[in-house]
């Protein structure tokens, strides 16, 4: 009924063929309210009939309900602030000036304007709906039993720690049981709703929930190198001369399944150039089957408009190594212009974009300008690093930048997603890689020191990884050890020595650290 009296006449996003378990909160609230009040059902039907009589295209009636409408602020507070779509997918709730609200929002506004309902009645209806609704963990949220219980929002890439009783209650929020809200702390429920982690529905909408205990420490971030193939020969590439090896699709899918069962969170789809993976299209179609966050690491040159439109990843990280001169110097003439065109296409398509930049001798002067430009574009995250002297860079080091010269530019970065260091341990506490030849390693730089083969199982390989406590590092006495966490172990020589780049960043002389460690 709500579909015909609310969604079809008033929602600019209504599509007859779409079937979604989660509904916008305004529509769900009206549905439960109509179950209690037949008069409201009749009023909605009359309002919808009037809209149809005006011969307005479906959904267009919502356009007249501007943000400046007399009831808009009230409805944003009472409805949008608790809607499962508020943080993800609703431009109106995000404050976009020209974005239309959902049909339920428009219908409630019309009923308020016609004095069919009052503000007090709407508040009371919400409280009733909150107490009796079917709570359903949002589609983009998963239960994860890591070292401690968590919720993981893979769209926002945010991890929420909860206590055991809260986790047990959340495990019941599968859309099948009414009246769960009064069984939990009200502040906790309100937080979950405000963060768009729960859908508050008028009727049952089953969603199977699953979880299991992760290994300790948990493997949260998987660097999945799909293929050795690449369309560039970058002067700084740590892989050196690559070949044709790549993982079979069945192996990739089995790996993703096992990683999810191990309570994994984020998968970095890499290579080589992952878009040259021979079965990329088939893999892309299967990605929505997994409750994992997928980040595509690409040079961007193969991202056609059709590929951008069809991507089933949550984020694209583009390699952009400076402005035109600095980028083309290490990636080839004309590549900067093509990469920027693909960057703009991704942004236009609404895809979250991050950028990775390698600092080298040819881009130092460009980095402050690149910083300002990327911030203006609304880039989600900008990672800068000084490359390790391996692969092609070890063979020809003319673009290598000395740590003291390059380290100050590291602080230009912003965003900063965590990829592995935590607690009292150095890098790699929660990350490992799967290579195109089927081996598992600490990361892509450690391909010559494998933890094992995929055929042994991910968890078997993961348990072989030696996690380095910060106290064992030669730089353990450094006052900045909790900030840099020892930096990159490969760049430090794969042992316990200080990372020269991190020492340069914090203005530390590593010689003094060794003397303190020996005392």
PLY file of the C-alpha trace (Angstrom):
ply
format ascii 1.0
element vertex 519
property float x
property float y
property float z
element edge 518
property int vertex1
property int vertex2
end_header
0.00 0.00 0.00
2.78 2.45 0.92
4.38 1.78 -2.46
1.27 3.04 -4.26
0.39 5.94 -1.95
3.88 7.19 -1.08
6.72 5.82 -3.18
5.15 5.88 -6.65
3.61 9.38 -6.53
6.19 11.21 -4.44
9.60 9.55 -4.67
12.06 10.75 -7.29
14.00 7.50 -6.85
11.08 5.09 -7.29
11.63 2.24 -9.74
8.80 -0.30 -10.14
11.21 -3.19 -10.76
13.32 -2.55 -7.68
12.76 -4.80 -4.66
14.66 -3.75 -1.54
14.50 -5.20 1.95
15.49 -1.89 3.51
13.05 1.01 3.25
13.62 4.68 3.99
12.56 5.44 7.54
9.81 7.89 6.49
8.07 5.20 4.44
8.52 2.56 7.16
7.12 4.96 9.77
4.07 5.70 7.62
3.52 1.98 7.03
3.44 1.17 10.75
1.35 4.27 11.48
-1.25 3.25 8.92
-1.58 -0.12 10.63
-2.80 1.74 13.72
-4.83 4.50 12.07
-7.13 3.70 9.10
-7.85 7.42 8.73
-4.21 8.05 7.88
-4.40 5.34 5.22
-7.34 7.14 3.66
-5.59 10.51 3.85
-2.53 9.12 2.10
-4.68 7.61 -0.64
-6.40 10.96 -1.23
-3.04 12.76 -1.32
-1.69 10.26 -3.83
-4.86 10.53 -5.95
-4.51 14.32 -6.01
-0.93 14.01 -7.18
-1.98 11.63 -9.96
-4.81 13.95 -11.00
-2.26 16.71 -11.58
-0.74 14.52 -14.33
2.70 14.85 -12.79
5.34 12.28 -13.65
5.94 9.68 -10.90
8.21 11.10 -8.25
8.14 14.64 -9.61
5.74 15.79 -6.89
8.65 15.51 -4.47
10.51 18.26 -6.28
8.23 20.95 -4.90
9.17 20.06 -1.31
12.20 22.31 -1.01
14.66 22.25 1.84
13.24 25.61 2.89
9.73 24.17 3.39
8.25 25.06 6.78
8.40 21.45 8.01
11.71 20.45 6.41
14.00 21.07 9.40
11.62 19.22 11.73
11.42 16.18 9.44
15.20 16.11 8.90
15.65 15.93 12.67
12.86 13.48 13.39
13.19 11.16 10.39
16.38 11.64 8.37
18.58 11.60 11.46
17.57 7.99 12.13
17.29 6.64 8.59
19.48 3.76 7.42
20.23 5.71 4.21
21.30 8.94 5.95
25.06 8.29 5.82
25.12 6.25 2.62
23.13 7.04 -0.46
20.91 10.00 0.50
22.10 13.28 -0.98
19.21 15.15 0.63
20.23 14.04 4.13
23.83 14.91 3.26
22.73 18.49 2.62
23.04 18.62 -1.18
21.10 21.80 -2.12
19.26 20.44 -5.17
18.77 16.86 -3.98
15.11 15.80 -3.55
13.98 14.00 -0.41
12.45 10.53 -0.41
8.74 10.00 -1.05
7.96 9.32 2.60
9.53 12.63 3.58
7.36 14.47 1.02
4.20 12.63 2.11
4.79 13.49 5.77
5.40 17.12 4.82
2.10 17.26 2.93
0.20 15.69 5.81
1.71 18.19 8.23
0.92 21.11 5.94
-2.70 19.93 5.53
-3.00 19.55 9.34
-3.92 15.90 8.90
-1.21 15.10 11.44
0.61 17.24 14.01
4.24 17.35 15.08
3.31 15.84 18.43
1.51 12.95 16.72
4.52 12.30 14.49
6.82 12.15 17.54
4.43 9.72 19.24
4.19 7.61 16.07
7.99 7.41 15.94
8.23 6.24 19.54
5.66 3.53 18.85
7.46 2.51 15.66
10.80 2.42 17.48
9.46 0.11 20.20
7.64 -2.30 17.91
9.61 -2.24 14.66
11.65 -5.02 13.12
15.29 -4.07 13.60
17.62 -5.25 10.87
21.37 -4.85 10.72
22.00 -2.64 7.69
23.05 -4.39 4.49
26.43 -2.65 4.55
27.17 -3.71 8.14
28.56 -7.03 9.38
29.21 -8.68 12.71
32.90 -9.34 13.28
34.33 -11.29 16.21
37.94 -10.11 16.22
40.08 -9.82 19.35
36.88 -8.31 20.74
33.35 -8.08 19.26
32.81 -5.43 16.58
30.46 -4.09 13.95
32.02 -3.27 10.59
30.54 -0.67 8.24
32.18 -1.52 4.95
30.81 1.54 3.13
32.33 3.97 5.61
35.22 1.61 6.40
34.56 2.08 10.10
34.93 -0.49 12.86
32.82 -0.18 16.03
33.76 -2.09 19.16
30.83 -3.38 21.23
30.62 -5.34 24.47
29.47 -8.96 24.60
25.90 -8.19 25.63
25.56 -5.61 22.85
26.96 -8.10 20.33
24.48 -10.77 21.47
21.60 -8.31 21.04
22.83 -7.25 17.60
22.97 -10.89 16.55
19.18 -10.93 16.96
18.72 -7.94 14.62
18.12 -10.04 11.53
14.80 -8.49 10.52
12.62 -11.32 11.87
11.74 -10.24 15.42
9.60 -7.22 16.37
10.06 -5.24 19.56
13.82 -5.62 20.07
14.55 -1.94 20.75
13.26 -1.91 24.38
15.58 -4.86 25.17
18.73 -2.76 24.66
20.03 0.45 26.14
18.18 3.34 24.50
21.34 5.39 24.02
22.98 2.42 22.27
20.01 1.96 19.91
19.85 5.68 19.16
23.56 5.67 18.33
23.16 2.74 15.94
20.27 4.47 14.20
22.09 7.80 13.98
25.13 6.06 12.45
22.90 4.29 9.87
23.92 0.87 11.19
20.34 -0.36 11.76
17.22 -0.32 9.62
13.97 0.24 11.52
11.29 -1.58 9.48
7.51 -1.91 9.66
7.48 -5.59 8.75
9.76 -8.63 8.65
12.68 -8.66 6.20
14.94 -11.62 7.07
18.69 -11.22 6.70
20.97 -14.14 7.64
23.76 -13.05 9.98
26.97 -14.99 10.47
30.23 -14.56 12.32
33.03 -16.59 13.87
36.08 -16.14 16.02
39.05 -14.72 14.14
42.59 -15.97 14.69
44.57 -13.91 17.19
45.90 -11.55 16.00
43.15 -10.99 13.46
43.90 -10.79 9.75
41.85 -7.74 8.75
43.41 -6.47 5.52
44.22 -8.63 2.50
46.44 -7.40 -0.31
45.24 -9.58 -3.19
47.63 -9.39 -6.16
45.49 -10.82 -8.93
47.99 -10.74 -11.78
51.58 -9.93 -12.71
50.46 -8.37 -15.98
50.75 -4.60 -16.31
50.32 -2.00 -19.05
53.13 0.24 -17.73
56.81 -0.13 -16.91
57.13 2.37 -14.07
60.67 3.33 -13.15
60.04 2.85 -9.42
58.11 -0.46 -9.51
59.19 -2.72 -6.66
58.19 -5.84 -8.61
60.77 -5.32 -11.34
60.21 -7.29 -14.52
56.95 -9.17 -14.18
55.45 -12.09 -16.04
52.07 -13.56 -16.92
51.18 -15.35 -13.69
47.74 -14.76 -12.23
45.33 -16.41 -9.85
42.51 -18.56 -11.28
39.06 -17.10 -10.61
37.99 -20.12 -8.55
41.08 -19.65 -6.35
40.29 -15.96 -5.88
36.70 -16.71 -4.87
37.81 -19.45 -2.46
40.36 -17.03 -0.97
37.71 -14.33 -0.46
35.36 -16.85 1.14
38.02 -18.03 3.58
39.13 -14.48 4.35
35.54 -13.52 5.17
35.18 -16.57 7.41
38.36 -15.45 9.20
36.52 -12.17 9.93
38.44 -10.15 7.35
37.43 -6.57 6.64
39.12 -5.00 3.62
40.53 -6.43 0.38
42.99 -4.43 -1.74
42.62 -5.66 -5.33
46.04 -5.14 -6.84
48.58 -6.47 -9.32
50.36 -5.72 -11.66
47.42 -3.85 -13.05
44.30 -5.61 -11.72
42.16 -4.48 -14.67
44.40 -6.67 -16.88
43.33 -9.72 -14.87
41.91 -11.99 -17.56
38.76 -12.75 -15.56
38.22 -9.26 -14.14
34.68 -8.94 -15.49
33.60 -12.25 -13.94
35.28 -11.37 -10.62
33.68 -7.93 -10.55
30.24 -9.51 -10.96
30.87 -11.79 -7.95
32.17 -9.16 -5.51
28.71 -8.20 -4.11
28.40 -11.76 -2.76
30.97 -10.97 -0.06
30.60 -8.91 3.11
34.00 -7.33 2.56
35.17 -3.86 1.54
36.88 -3.90 -1.84
39.41 -1.25 -2.86
40.71 -1.31 -6.44
44.37 -0.23 -6.73
44.93 0.84 -10.32
46.90 3.19 -12.55
43.51 4.10 -14.02
44.44 4.02 -17.69
42.12 1.11 -18.50
39.08 2.55 -16.72
36.65 3.09 -19.58
33.33 4.78 -18.87
31.63 1.38 -19.08
34.02 -0.12 -16.52
33.52 2.84 -14.18
29.75 2.43 -14.42
29.88 -1.31 -13.69
32.46 -1.35 -10.87
31.35 -3.30 -7.79
34.11 -2.00 -5.54
33.69 0.48 -2.68
36.68 2.66 -3.51
39.23 3.19 -6.25
42.79 4.14 -5.35
44.57 5.78 -8.27
48.33 6.11 -8.59
49.14 9.76 -9.26
52.80 10.59 -8.77
52.82 14.35 -8.96
51.60 16.81 -11.57
52.25 16.26 -15.26
56.05 16.37 -15.18
56.56 14.31 -12.02
53.98 11.68 -12.92
55.05 11.21 -16.53
58.71 11.05 -15.47
58.21 7.66 -13.83
55.09 6.33 -15.60
55.59 7.47 -19.19
54.74 10.47 -21.40
51.06 11.41 -21.53
49.99 9.16 -18.66
49.21 12.05 -16.27
46.60 13.58 -18.53
44.91 10.22 -19.10
44.94 9.38 -15.39
43.43 12.73 -14.44
40.65 12.22 -17.01
39.83 8.88 -15.37
40.00 10.47 -11.91
37.40 13.02 -12.95
35.22 10.29 -14.46
35.25 8.35 -11.19
34.31 11.44 -9.19
31.49 12.27 -11.61
30.17 8.72 -11.23
30.07 9.12 -7.44
32.81 6.58 -6.75
34.88 7.28 -3.61
38.45 7.93 -4.76
41.77 7.88 -2.94
45.20 8.66 -4.38
48.61 7.06 -3.80
51.76 9.05 -4.57
55.38 7.96 -4.52
57.80 10.73 -3.56
60.81 11.00 -5.89
63.36 13.53 -7.05
61.18 14.73 -9.90
58.00 15.62 -8.00
59.11 17.33 -4.76
58.23 20.84 -5.93
54.85 19.66 -7.23
53.56 18.00 -4.06
52.21 21.11 -2.25
50.23 22.05 -5.39
48.99 18.47 -5.74
47.86 18.57 -2.10
45.69 21.66 -2.66
44.23 20.30 -5.90
43.29 16.89 -4.44
41.63 18.46 -1.41
39.60 20.68 -3.70
38.39 17.61 -5.59
37.13 15.99 -2.39
39.51 13.03 -2.56
38.81 10.62 0.29
42.42 9.90 1.16
45.91 10.78 -0.05
48.77 8.43 0.80
52.36 9.47 0.18
55.37 7.24 0.60
59.02 7.00 -0.33
59.48 3.83 -2.39
61.67 0.97 -1.31
64.87 0.46 -3.29
63.82 -2.79 -4.91
62.81 -3.95 -8.37
63.41 -1.36 -11.08
64.30 1.35 -8.57
67.20 -0.75 -7.28
68.50 -1.15 -10.81
68.28 2.53 -11.73
68.16 4.88 -8.75
68.39 8.29 -10.45
64.92 9.23 -9.18
65.55 7.99 -5.64
65.06 10.74 -3.07
67.14 10.89 0.10
65.01 10.41 3.23
65.95 13.81 4.67
64.75 15.49 1.46
61.57 13.48 0.98
60.31 12.81 4.51
58.89 16.32 5.20
56.41 15.82 2.36
54.84 12.77 4.04
52.85 15.08 6.30
50.95 16.48 3.31
48.85 13.31 3.17
45.34 13.14 4.57
42.67 10.52 5.29
44.89 7.73 6.48
43.18 4.31 6.43
44.99 1.81 8.64
46.55 -1.16 6.86
48.12 -3.15 9.59
50.10 -1.65 12.49
48.39 -1.56 15.87
48.93 -1.93 19.58
52.49 -2.73 20.60
53.55 -4.23 17.26
55.26 -3.04 14.10
53.75 -2.99 10.61
51.89 -6.07 9.41
50.00 -6.83 12.61
46.74 -7.23 10.68
47.83 -7.43 7.02
49.25 -10.00 4.63
49.27 -10.56 0.88
48.37 -13.25 -1.62
50.60 -13.17 -4.71
49.68 -14.07 -8.33
51.66 -17.33 -8.09
49.51 -18.55 -5.20
51.90 -17.85 -2.34
51.04 -15.95 0.84
53.51 -13.36 2.14
53.86 -10.63 4.73
53.24 -8.12 1.92
54.04 -7.79 -1.77
57.63 -6.80 -0.96
58.25 -10.13 0.80
57.49 -12.43 -2.11
60.83 -14.17 -1.67
59.97 -15.06 1.94
56.57 -16.78 1.58
54.47 -17.84 4.54
53.13 -20.74 2.53
50.85 -21.67 -0.35
47.13 -21.00 -0.75
46.61 -24.74 -0.99
47.54 -24.96 2.71
44.76 -22.55 3.69
44.92 -18.87 4.58
44.81 -19.40 8.32
47.68 -21.90 8.28
49.84 -19.39 6.43
48.73 -16.48 8.62
49.75 -18.27 11.81
53.33 -18.52 10.49
53.70 -14.75 10.32
56.15 -13.43 12.89
54.70 -10.30 14.49
57.44 -7.94 15.70
56.88 -6.25 19.07
57.92 -2.60 19.13
60.08 -3.32 22.18
62.30 -5.61 20.06
63.17 -2.91 17.52
66.51 -1.18 17.68
64.59 2.10 17.79
62.41 1.06 20.75
63.83 3.85 23.01
62.75 6.53 20.51
60.07 8.89 21.89
58.27 8.70 18.52
58.03 4.90 18.39
54.27 4.93 19.12
53.68 7.30 16.22
55.78 5.70 13.48
55.56 2.10 14.84
58.94 1.36 13.37
57.93 2.36 9.85
58.39 -0.08 6.97
60.29 -3.23 7.95
61.37 -3.86 4.36
62.77 -0.37 4.00
64.54 -0.89 7.33
66.38 -3.89 5.92
63.82 -6.58 6.93
65.34 -6.77 10.38
65.02 -4.77 13.58
66.91 -1.67 12.41
65.24 1.76 12.25
63.46 2.82 9.09
65.59 5.73 7.76
62.55 7.46 6.29
60.71 7.53 9.60
63.84 8.71 11.41
64.11 11.56 8.91
60.44 12.38 9.32
60.74 12.78 13.09
64.22 14.34 13.07
65.92 11.42 14.83
69.50 10.25 14.42
69.31 6.42 14.32
72.86 6.13 15.69
71.67 7.51 19.02
68.86 4.94 19.15
71.19 1.97 18.77
73.37 3.25 21.61
70.33 3.64 23.88
69.03 0.18 23.00
72.32 -1.42 23.98
72.37 0.16 27.43
0 1
1 2
2 3
3 4
4 5
5 6
6 7
7 8
8 9
9 10
10 11
11 12
12 13
13 14
14 15
15 16
16 17
17 18
18 19
19 20
20 21
21 22
22 23
23 24
24 25
25 26
26 27
27 28
28 29
29 30
30 31
31 32
32 33
33 34
34 35
35 36
36 37
37 38
38 39
39 40
40 41
41 42
42 43
43 44
44 45
45 46
46 47
47 48
48 49
49 50
50 51
51 52
52 53
53 54
54 55
55 56
56 57
57 58
58 59
59 60
60 61
61 62
62 63
63 64
64 65
65 66
66 67
67 68
68 69
69 70
70 71
71 72
72 73
73 74
74 75
75 76
76 77
77 78
78 79
79 80
80 81
81 82
82 83
83 84
84 85
85 86
86 87
87 88
88 89
89 90
90 91
91 92
92 93
93 94
94 95
95 96
96 97
97 98
98 99
99 100
100 101
101 102
102 103
103 104
104 105
105 106
106 107
107 108
108 109
109 110
110 111
111 112
112 113
113 114
114 115
115 116
116 117
117 118
118 119
119 120
120 121
121 122
122 123
123 124
124 125
125 126
126 127
127 128
128 129
129 130
130 131
131 132
132 133
133 134
134 135
135 136
136 137
137 138
138 139
139 140
140 141
141 142
142 143
143 144
144 145
145 146
146 147
147 148
148 149
149 150
150 151
151 152
152 153
153 154
154 155
155 156
156 157
157 158
158 159
159 160
160 161
161 162
162 163
163 164
164 165
165 166
166 167
167 168
168 169
169 170
170 171
171 172
172 173
173 174
174 175
175 176
176 177
177 178
178 179
179 180
180 181
181 182
182 183
183 184
184 185
185 186
186 187
187 188
188 189
189 190
190 191
191 192
192 193
193 194
194 195
195 196
196 197
197 198
198 199
199 200
200 201
201 202
202 203
203 204
204 205
205 206
206 207
207 208
208 209
209 210
210 211
211 212
212 213
213 214
214 215
215 216
216 217
217 218
218 219
219 220
220 221
221 222
222 223
223 224
224 225
225 226
226 227
227 228
228 229
229 230
230 231
231 232
232 233
233 234
234 235
235 236
236 237
237 238
238 239
239 240
240 241
241 242
242 243
243 244
244 245
245 246
246 247
247 248
248 249
249 250
250 251
251 252
252 253
253 254
254 255
255 256
256 257
257 258
258 259
259 260
260 261
261 262
262 263
263 264
264 265
265 266
266 267
267 268
268 269
269 270
270 271
271 272
272 273
273 274
274 275
275 276
276 277
277 278
278 279
279 280
280 281
281 282
282 283
283 284
284 285
285 286
286 287
287 288
288 289
289 290
290 291
291 292
292 293
293 294
294 295
295 296
296 297
297 298
298 299
299 300
300 301
301 302
302 303
303 304
304 305
305 306
306 307
307 308
308 309
309 310
310 311
311 312
312 313
313 314
314 315
315 316
316 317
317 318
318 319
319 320
320 321
321 322
322 323
323 324
324 325
325 326
326 327
327 328
328 329
329 330
330 331
331 332
332 333
333 334
334 335
335 336
336 337
337 338
338 339
339 340
340 341
341 342
342 343
343 344
344 345
345 346
346 347
347 348
348 349
349 350
350 351
351 352
352 353
353 354
354 355
355 356
356 357
357 358
358 359
359 360
360 361
361 362
362 363
363 364
364 365
365 366
366 367
367 368
368 369
369 370
370 371
371 372
372 373
373 374
374 375
375 376
376 377
377 378
378 379
379 380
380 381
381 382
382 383
383 384
384 385
385 386
386 387
387 388
388 389
389 390
390 391
391 392
392 393
393 394
394 395
395 396
396 397
397 398
398 399
399 400
400 401
401 402
402 403
403 404
404 405
405 406
406 407
407 408
408 409
409 410
410 411
411 412
412 413
413 414
414 415
415 416
416 417
417 418
418 419
419 420
420 421
421 422
422 423
423 424
424 425
425 426
426 427
427 428
428 429
429 430
430 431
431 432
432 433
433 434
434 435
435 436
436 437
437 438
438 439
439 440
440 441
441 442
442 443
443 444
444 445
445 446
446 447
447 448
448 449
449 450
450 451
451 452
452 453
453 454
454 455
455 456
456 457
457 458
458 459
459 460
460 461
461 462
462 463
463 464
464 465
465 466
466 467
467 468
468 469
469 470
470 471
471 472
472 473
473 474
474 475
475 476
476 477
477 478
478 479
479 480
480 481
481 482
482 483
483 484
484 485
485 486
486 487
487 488
488 489
489 490
490 491
491 492
492 493
493 494
494 495
495 496
496 497
497 498
498 499
499 500
500 501
501 502
502 503
503 504
504 505
505 506
506 507
507 508
508 509
509 510
510 511
511 512
512 513
513 514
514 515
515 516
516 517
517 518
